[in-house]
Amino acid sequence: MAIPPAYDPTAHFEVKTVDVPFLHHGDKTWLVRVYQPQGTGPFPAIVDVHGGAWTNGDHTTDEKVALALAESGLTMFSIDFREGAAGPYPALQQDINYGVRWVKAHAAEYNADASVLGATGWSSGGHAIVLSAMRPADPRYVAVPLPEGPGVTGNLDFVVAGWPVIDPWARYEFAKAKGNDGLVKNHDNYWKTAEAMQEGNPTRMLERGEKVELPPLLLVQGTNDQSIPWEIIDRFAVQWRDAGGDGHCERFEGQPHGFMYEQGPDRERGLKVTKEFIARHLRTLVPA
């Protein structure tokens, strides 16, 4: 049986980045940015999913966080995907599920080991990666074939979600109450209907008692988040545990949405708890 590669969260490596075409729909191509630590390796592979209200951003959006994690000895695969009105739900979920499978199939080409595969996601990307982890075999989500890996699954072994929009319906109502018309429009463009916001909703899935996968989950959340109230995220960690999973919310007093993109002690603590969570689960999880 394969053994997960060693990972020391206090280590430091130089990092090389490369953009790779990995996803195709018609005549359009999407890229994955690979952050490669320079050393003997192989290094643990981590899938990264950017935010942007399911509508904005690309494979470069998370550079400030992905690079910092890669410098500690993680090969980060920051994937791009269809978004917004051009890729309404569940298209984005299909591309993320494909991205997880693609990383498993191709990690070794980048001196990475995906025998135990985790993921990070931020804002709407946090929602999307948690949803993907909960429903890795949903027939709608696995709709994009991976010819070079027909038997590869979309399962994840652990997830870190920063300020995730874990309850899209609650955030939609919150945005309307705040008069945030731009955010409301982004929800409408991606989700199309209130029913979809309820269906692809990790919080409501647990409330409905839906049968889902529950890999170890770390939630990173500031208490001054004007995009989604931190209480929703904190409560989701409790729901995750109540459903039988290992879930924890690390709270950052006074911090806003996206705080880990700005320099400061809370960014450093956020990176530290993320690295330690990843290290712990790389040590304890057994490769499938």
C-alpha positions in Angstrom: 0.0 0.0 0.0 1.3 3.5 -0.9 2.3 5.7 2.0 1.4 9.5 1.8 4.4 11.7 1.3 6.0 13.3 4.3 5.0 16.9 4.9 6.5 19.3 7.4 4.3 22.5 7.7 7.3 24.5 9.0 9.5 23.7 5.9 10.3 26.2 3.2 10.8 25.6 -0.5 11.3 27.6 -3.7 8.3 27.3 -5.9 7.9 27.1 -9.7 4.6 27.8 -11.3 3.2 26.5 -14.6 -0.1 26.9 -16.3 -1.4 23.8 -18.0 -4.5 23.3 -20.2 -6.6 20.6 -18.5 -10.3 21.1 -19.3 -12.0 21.5 -22.7 -15.6 22.3 -23.6 -16.1 22.8 -27.3 -13.4 25.1 -28.6 -12.7 26.7 -25.2 -9.9 25.6 -22.9 -9.5 26.1 -19.1 -6.2 26.1 -17.3 -4.8 24.8 -14.0 -2.0 26.7 -12.3 0.4 24.2 -10.7 2.6 25.5 -7.9 5.5 23.1 -7.7 7.9 23.1 -4.7 11.4 22.6 -5.8 13.0 19.6 -4.1 13.3 15.8 -4.2 9.6 15.1 -3.6 7.2 13.8 -4.4 5.1 16.4 -2.6 1.5 16.1 -1.4 -1.0 17.2 -4.0 -3.8 19.7 -3.0 -6.7 20.9 -5.3 -7.5 24.6 -5.0 -10.8 26.2 -5.9 -11.1 29.9 -6.2 -14.0 32.1 -5.2 -15.8 35.0 -7.0 -19.5 34.4 -6.3 -19.5 31.5 -8.8 -19.1 34.2 -11.5 -15.7 35.9 -11.3 -12.0 34.9 -10.9 -9.8 32.3 -12.6 -6.9 29.9 -11.9 -4.7 32.8 -10.7 -7.1 34.3 -8.1 -5.8 32.4 -5.2 -2.1 33.0 -5.8 -1.4 34.7 -2.4 -2.7 31.7 -0.5 -1.7 28.9 -2.9 1.8 30.2 -3.2 2.2 30.4 0.6 1.0 26.8 1.0 3.2 25.6 -1.8 6.2 27.1 -0.1 5.7 24.8 2.8 6.0 21.7 0.5 2.5 21.2 -1.0 1.9 20.9 -4.8 -1.1 23.2 -5.3 -3.3 22.6 -8.3 -5.5 25.8 -8.7 -8.2 24.9 -11.2 -10.4 27.0 -13.5 -13.9 26.1 -14.5 -17.1 27.4 -16.1 -18.8 30.2 -14.2 -21.8 32.5 -14.0 -24.5 32.6 -16.7 -22.2 30.8 -19.1 -21.9 27.9 -16.7 -24.9 27.8 -14.4 -25.3 25.1 -11.7 -24.3 22.3 -11.9 -21.7 23.0 -14.6 -19.2 24.4 -12.2 -19.6 21.3 -10.0 -19.0 19.1 -13.0 -15.7 20.9 -13.8 -14.5 20.7 -10.2 -15.3 17.0 -10.0 -13.4 16.6 -13.2 -10.5 18.7 -11.8 -10.2 16.4 -8.8 -10.1 13.4 -11.0 -7.6 15.1 -13.4 -5.2 15.8 -10.5 -5.4 12.2 -9.3 -4.5 11.0 -12.8 -1.8 13.6 -13.5 -0.2 14.5 -10.1 2.9 12.3 -10.7 3.8 14.3 -13.8 4.4 17.3 -11.5 6.4 15.4 -8.8 3.2 15.3 -6.7 1.5 12.4 -4.8 -2.3 12.3 -4.8 -2.6 9.0 -2.9 -4.2 11.0 -0.1 -5.8 14.1 -1.8 -7.1 17.1 0.0 -8.5 20.4 -1.3 -8.8 24.1 -0.4 -11.6 26.4 -1.5 -12.4 30.0 -0.7 -15.7 31.9 -0.6 -17.9 30.4 -3.4 -15.0 28.1 -4.1 -15.3 26.9 -0.5 -19.0 26.1 -1.0 -18.2 24.3 -4.3 -15.4 22.1 -3.0 -17.4 21.1 0.1 -20.4 20.3 -2.1 -18.1 18.3 -4.4 -16.6 16.4 -1.4 -20.1 15.6 -0.1 -21.4 14.3 -3.5 -18.3 12.9 -5.3 -20.3 10.3 -7.2 -23.4 12.4 -8.0 -24.2 11.4 -11.7 -24.7 15.1 -12.5 -21.3 16.1 -11.2 -19.3 13.3 -12.8 -20.8 14.1 -16.3 -17.4 15.3 -17.8 -15.5 12.2 -18.8 -11.7 11.7 -18.1 -10.6 9.3 -20.8 -7.2 8.7 -19.3 -8.7 7.8 -15.9 -12.1 6.1 -16.4 -12.0 4.5 -13.0 -10.7 7.5 -11.0 -13.2 8.9 -8.5 -13.9 12.4 -7.3 -13.6 11.6 -3.6 -11.6 13.9 -1.4 -9.8 12.9 1.8 -10.0 16.2 3.6 -11.1 19.8 2.9 -10.2 23.3 4.0 -12.9 25.9 3.3 -12.2 29.6 3.9 -15.2 31.9 4.4 -17.3 29.5 2.4 -20.8 30.4 1.1 -21.9 27.2 2.8 -25.6 28.2 2.7 -26.2 29.9 -0.7 -29.9 30.6 0.1 -29.1 32.3 3.4 -26.4 34.4 1.7 -28.8 35.3 -1.0 -31.3 36.6 1.5 -28.5 38.3 3.5 -27.3 40.1 0.3 -30.9 41.3 -0.5 -31.3 42.6 3.0 -28.0 44.5 2.7 -29.0 45.9 -0.7 -26.0 44.3 -2.4 -27.5 44.2 -5.9 -24.3 43.0 -7.5 -24.1 39.9 -5.3 -27.8 39.2 -5.8 -27.3 39.3 -9.5 -24.3 36.9 -9.3 -26.5 34.4 -7.4 -29.3 34.8 -10.0 -26.9 34.3 -12.9 -25.4 31.1 -11.5 -28.2 29.4 -9.6 -31.1 30.6 -11.8 -33.7 29.4 -9.3 -34.4 29.4 -5.5 -34.9 25.7 -5.8 -31.4 25.2 -7.1 -30.0 27.3 -4.2 -31.7 25.0 -1.8 -30.7 21.8 -3.6 -27.0 22.4 -4.1 -26.7 23.6 -0.5 -24.5 21.8 2.0 -26.3 23.3 5.0 -29.7 22.2 3.8 -28.4 18.8 2.7 -27.4 18.1 6.2 -30.7 19.4 7.5 -32.5 17.2 5.1 -30.5 14.2 6.3 -29.2 13.5 2.8 -26.7 10.6 2.6 -23.4 12.3 1.9 -19.6 11.8 2.3 -18.1 13.6 5.3 -14.3 13.9 5.0 -12.4 15.9 7.7 -13.3 19.5 7.3 -11.6 22.8 8.5 -13.6 26.0 8.2 -11.7 29.3 8.4 -14.0 32.2 9.2 -13.8 35.9 10.3 -16.4 37.3 12.6 -16.7 40.6 10.7 -17.7 38.9 7.4 -20.1 41.2 5.5 -20.7 38.6 2.8 -22.0 35.8 5.0 -22.5 35.9 8.8 -19.9 33.9 10.6 -22.6 32.2 12.8 -23.7 30.2 9.7 -20.2 28.8 9.2 -19.8 28.0 12.9 -23.1 26.2 13.0 -22.2 24.2 9.9 -19.2 22.8 11.7 -21.6 21.6 14.5 -23.9 20.1 11.9 -21.0 18.3 10.2 -20.0 16.7 13.6 -23.7 15.9 14.4 -23.9 14.0 11.0 -20.8 11.9 12.0 -18.0 13.9 10.4 -14.9 15.6 11.8 -15.6 19.3 11.4 -14.0 22.4 13.1 -14.5 26.1 12.6 -11.4 28.2 13.3 -12.7 31.7 14.2 -10.9 35.0 13.6 -12.2 37.9 15.6 -13.0 41.0 13.7 -11.7 39.7 10.4 -13.6 40.3 7.1 -14.3 38.1 4.1 -11.1 37.1 2.3 -8.8 38.2 5.2 -6.1 35.7 4.4 -5.3 37.6 1.2 -3.9 40.5 3.2 -0.7 40.6 5.2 -1.1 40.5 9.0 -1.0 38.2 12.0 -4.5 36.7 11.2 -3.3 35.7 7.7 -0.3 34.0 9.3 -2.5 32.2 11.8 -4.9 31.2 9.1 -2.0 29.7 7.1 -0.6 28.0 10.2 -3.9 26.2 11.1 -4.4 25.2 7.5 -0.9 23.7 7.2 -1.3 21.9 10.5 -4.7 20.5 9.6 -3.3 19.2 6.3 -0.2 17.7 8.0 -2.4 16.0 10.6 -4.5 14.3 8.0 -1.7 13.4 5.7 -0.2 11.5 8.7 -3.4 9.8 9.8 -5.3 9.0 6.6 -4.6 5.7 4.7 -4.5 5.9 0.9 -7.4 4.1 -0.8 
